[in-house]
Structures are given as C-alpha cells and as structure tokens.
Amino acid sequence: LDEFHAAGIPARQESPAHYRNLEVLDRPFADWTEVVAANALVDAAVLVQLEALRGSRFVKLAKLVPKLVQEEAFHMQHARGWLLQIAGANERAKAALERSLKAIWTPVLCWFGRPGGDQEKALRAHGLQDTDAEGLRTRWMERVGPMLEAAGLDLPLSNDAVTGEWILSSKLDWTGWDEAFRRFNNNGPDAETFEQIAWFSKHDYPVGAP
C-alpha cells in the first residue's frame, strides 16, 4: 500500500462519501443472521476476487494472495456451518436467514462489476485479473450455490440438471449502479462505522504483538 500512498493516494479517506467499500459493510449488522449472510456471500466474493489475482502482474499483491485465500477458506467453512445450523433450527430462523441473504444479494453480485465495464477491461488488459466480471460471478455461484442448496435456502439461484451450471433465476438490476465506486450509492460508511475506521487507522498491530 505504501506504493499507492507514495503516488498520492491517501492512507485513509477523510469523508465517508469517498469510500469504495462494498456497501453491505456500511453499517453494523443488526443481528446474527446478517452476520452469517455476509459471512457466506461477502466472504465468497472476496475469496473469488482474490483467487483471480493469483497470477497478477502486480507481484507484491500476487505474493500475498495465497495466505489471504487460505484465511478466506476458513471463513467459508464457518459460513457453511452456520447456514446449515440456522436453516435447520426451525422455519422462523430459516426465514430470517433468507431475508438477510436476499437483502445483500444484488449488491454482492454486482460488486464484481458490470459486463464489459471499463474497470474489468483495464484489469485484464494489464494482467492484474485472470477473468472478467461474468467469470467472477460464475465462480461465486459455484461456491455459494452448493452451500445454499445444502441448507435448503430459497434464493434466486438454481443448478441446471443437464449441464451442472449454476444459473441466476432473475436478471440483475443495474439501475443506479456506479461503476467507479462499484456501489449503488455513494453515501459510504455510516457515522458509527466511520468512527471505528478512524479509530483503527490510528493503531498499529505488528505481527507477533500480544
């Protein structure tokens, strides 16, 4: 990151509206089903994105990817376990989990980028990413689909009995999408979350610290 800072990009944006985080993370989670939903869908998205950077020409990033992927693999195991546990508890718990998953479904799927967008073209042209936005979404569905199916959750995703491919049951609505921010709004983190970001940015956590 020091290279980016040296190029003039600030270590931390001073306004929430400047943040380009996945909008699902703009605010604290309201309950445990929201935590598990984000654990399942967001961590799967991060894992897929990281895997696409394994052979990146940005060598410093590529070297970090294996360890990051290893960590995300544990997150996915955690997500699958909780999806199965909550969905199998009772119908009320299962319905609450489905609502939490559906609330973040579109923002997470769109986060990979719009097909044919300038960002994905640049990433591929410079050898930073090994596939396009649709390729990333396909990989995401291949990871998320079996988990949702195993838990018996009703989401707009199905498995083709002939080809074995995972297919979205409905088209993504890109209305209001901002390609530069990869979000549907530019509000950024809410006040509480932004305050936490500011607090963490002032603290160092060296490797091996107690």
Secondary structure as a PSIPRED ss2 file (coil, helix, strand):
# PSIPRED VFORMAT (PSIPRED V4.0)

   1 L C   1.000  0.000  0.000
   2 D H   0.000  1.000  0.000
   3 E H   0.000  1.000  0.000
   4 F H   0.000  1.000  0.000
   5 H H   0.000  1.000  0.000
   6 A H   0.000  1.000  0.000
   7 A C   1.000  0.000  0.000
   8 G C   1.000  0.000  0.000
   9 I C   1.000  0.000  0.000
  10 P C   1.000  0.000  0.000
  11 A C   1.000  0.000  0.000
  12 R C   1.000  0.000  0.000
  13 Q C   1.000  0.000  0.000
  14 E C   1.000  0.000  0.000
  15 S C   1.000  0.000  0.000
  16 P H   0.000  1.000  0.000
  17 A H   0.000  1.000  0.000
  18 H H   0.000  1.000  0.000
  19 Y C   1.000  0.000  0.000
  20 R C   1.000  0.000  0.000
  21 N C   1.000  0.000  0.000
  22 L C   1.000  0.000  0.000
  23 E H   0.000  1.000  0.000
  24 V H   0.000  1.000  0.000
  25 L H   0.000  1.000  0.000
  26 D C   1.000  0.000  0.000
  27 R C   1.000  0.000  0.000
  28 P C   1.000  0.000  0.000
  29 F C   1.000  0.000  0.000
  30 A C   1.000  0.000  0.000
  31 D C   1.000  0.000  0.000
  32 W H   0.000  1.000  0.000
  33 T H   0.000  1.000  0.000
  34 E H   0.000  1.000  0.000
  35 V H   0.000  1.000  0.000
  36 V H   0.000  1.000  0.000
  37 A H   0.000  1.000  0.000
  38 A H   0.000  1.000  0.000
  39 N H   0.000  1.000  0.000
  40 A H   0.000  1.000  0.000
  41 L H   0.000  1.000  0.000
  42 V H   0.000  1.000  0.000
  43 D H   0.000  1.000  0.000
  44 A H   0.000  1.000  0.000
  45 A H   0.000  1.000  0.000
  46 V H   0.000  1.000  0.000
  47 L H   0.000  1.000  0.000
  48 V H   0.000  1.000  0.000
  49 Q H   0.000  1.000  0.000
  50 L H   0.000  1.000  0.000
  51 E H   0.000  1.000  0.000
  52 A C   1.000  0.000  0.000
  53 L C   1.000  0.000  0.000
  54 R C   1.000  0.000  0.000
  55 G C   1.000  0.000  0.000
  56 S C   1.000  0.000  0.000
  57 R C   1.000  0.000  0.000
  58 F C   1.000  0.000  0.000
  59 V H   0.000  1.000  0.000
  60 K H   0.000  1.000  0.000
  61 L H   0.000  1.000  0.000
  62 A H   0.000  1.000  0.000
  63 K H   0.000  1.000  0.000
  64 L H   0.000  1.000  0.000
  65 V H   0.000  1.000  0.000
  66 P H   0.000  1.000  0.000
  67 K H   0.000  1.000  0.000
  68 L H   0.000  1.000  0.000
  69 V H   0.000  1.000  0.000
  70 Q H   0.000  1.000  0.000
  71 E H   0.000  1.000  0.000
  72 E H   0.000  1.000  0.000
  73 A H   0.000  1.000  0.000
  74 F H   0.000  1.000  0.000
  75 H H   0.000  1.000  0.000
  76 M H   0.000  1.000  0.000
  77 Q H   0.000  1.000  0.000
  78 H H   0.000  1.000  0.000
  79 A H   0.000  1.000  0.000
  80 R H   0.000  1.000  0.000
  81 G H   0.000  1.000  0.000
  82 W H   0.000  1.000  0.000
  83 L H   0.000  1.000  0.000
  84 L H   0.000  1.000  0.000
  85 Q H   0.000  1.000  0.000
  86 I H   0.000  1.000  0.000
  87 A H   0.000  1.000  0.000
  88 G C   1.000  0.000  0.000
  89 A C   1.000  0.000  0.000
  90 N C   1.000  0.000  0.000
  91 E H   0.000  1.000  0.000
  92 R H   0.000  1.000  0.000
  93 A H   0.000  1.000  0.000
  94 K H   0.000  1.000  0.000
  95 A H   0.000  1.000  0.000
  96 A H   0.000  1.000  0.000
  97 L H   0.000  1.000  0.000
  98 E H   0.000  1.000  0.000
  99 R H   0.000  1.000  0.000
 100 S H   0.000  1.000  0.000
 101 L H   0.000  1.000  0.000
 102 K H   0.000  1.000  0.000
 103 A H   0.000  1.000  0.000
 104 I H   0.000  1.000  0.000
 105 W H   0.000  1.000  0.000
 106 T H   0.000  1.000  0.000
 107 P H   0.000  1.000  0.000
 108 V H   0.000  1.000  0.000
 109 L H   0.000  1.000  0.000
 110 C H   0.000  1.000  0.000
 111 W C   1.000  0.000  0.000
 112 F C   1.000  0.000  0.000
 113 G C   1.000  0.000  0.000
 114 R C   1.000  0.000  0.000
 115 P C   1.000  0.000  0.000
 116 G C   1.000  0.000  0.000
 117 G C   1.000  0.000  0.000
 118 D H   0.000  1.000  0.000
 119 Q H   0.000  1.000  0.000
 120 E H   0.000  1.000  0.000
 121 K H   0.000  1.000  0.000
 122 A H   0.000  1.000  0.000
 123 L H   0.000  1.000  0.000
 124 R H   0.000  1.000  0.000
 125 A H   0.000  1.000  0.000
 126 H C   1.000  0.000  0.000
 127 G C   1.000  0.000  0.000
 128 L C   1.000  0.000  0.000
 129 Q C   1.000  0.000  0.000
 130 D C   1.000  0.000  0.000
 131 T C   1.000  0.000  0.000
 132 D C   1.000  0.000  0.000
 133 A H   0.000  1.000  0.000
 134 E H   0.000  1.000  0.000
 135 G H   0.000  1.000  0.000
 136 L H   0.000  1.000  0.000
 137 R H   0.000  1.000  0.000
 138 T H   0.000  1.000  0.000
 139 R H   0.000  1.000  0.000
 140 W H   0.000  1.000  0.000
 141 M H   0.000  1.000  0.000
 142 E H   0.000  1.000  0.000
 143 R H   0.000  1.000  0.000
 144 V H   0.000  1.000  0.000
 145 G H   0.000  1.000  0.000
 146 P H   0.000  1.000  0.000
 147 M H   0.000  1.000  0.000
 148 L H   0.000  1.000  0.000
 149 E H   0.000  1.000  0.000
 150 A H   0.000  1.000  0.000
 151 A H   0.000  1.000  0.000
 152 G C   1.000  0.000  0.000
 153 L C   1.000  0.000  0.000
 154 D C   1.000  0.000  0.000
 155 L C   1.000  0.000  0.000
 156 P C   1.000  0.000  0.000
 157 L E   0.000  0.000  1.000
 158 S E   0.000  0.000  1.000
 159 N E   0.000  0.000  1.000
 160 D C   1.000  0.000  0.000
 161 A C   1.000  0.000  0.000
 162 V C   1.000  0.000  0.000
 163 T C   1.000  0.000  0.000
 164 G C   1.000  0.000  0.000
 165 E C   1.000  0.000  0.000
 166 W E   0.000  0.000  1.000
 167 I E   0.000  0.000  1.000
 168 L E   0.000  0.000  1.000
 169 S C   1.000  0.000  0.000
 170 S C   1.000  0.000  0.000
 171 K C   1.000  0.000  0.000
 172 L C   1.000  0.000  0.000
 173 D C   1.000  0.000  0.000
 174 W C   1.000  0.000  0.000
 175 T C   1.000  0.000  0.000
 176 G C   1.000  0.000  0.000
 177 W C   1.000  0.000  0.000
 178 D E   0.000  0.000  1.000
 179 E C   1.000  0.000  0.000
 180 A C   1.000  0.000  0.000
 181 F C   1.000  0.000  0.000
 182 R C   1.000  0.000  0.000
 183 R E   0.000  0.000  1.000
 184 F C   1.000  0.000  0.000
 185 N C   1.000  0.000  0.000
 186 N C   1.000  0.000  0.000
 187 N C   1.000  0.000  0.000
 188 G C   1.000  0.000  0.000
 189 P C   1.000  0.000  0.000
 190 D C   1.000  0.000  0.000
 191 A H   0.000  1.000  0.000
 192 E H   0.000  1.000  0.000
 193 T H   0.000  1.000  0.000
 194 F H   0.000  1.000  0.000
 195 E H   0.000  1.000  0.000
 196 Q H   0.000  1.000  0.000
 197 I H   0.000  1.000  0.000
 198 A H   0.000  1.000  0.000
 199 W H   0.000  1.000  0.000
 200 F H   0.000  1.000  0.000
 201 S H   0.000  1.000  0.000
 202 K C   1.000  0.000  0.000
 203 H C   1.000  0.000  0.000
 204 D C   1.000  0.000  0.000
 205 Y C   1.000  0.000  0.000
 206 P C   1.000  0.000  0.000
 207 V C   1.000  0.000  0.000
 208 G C   1.000  0.000  0.000
 209 A C   1.000  0.000  0.000
 210 P C   1.000  0.000  0.000
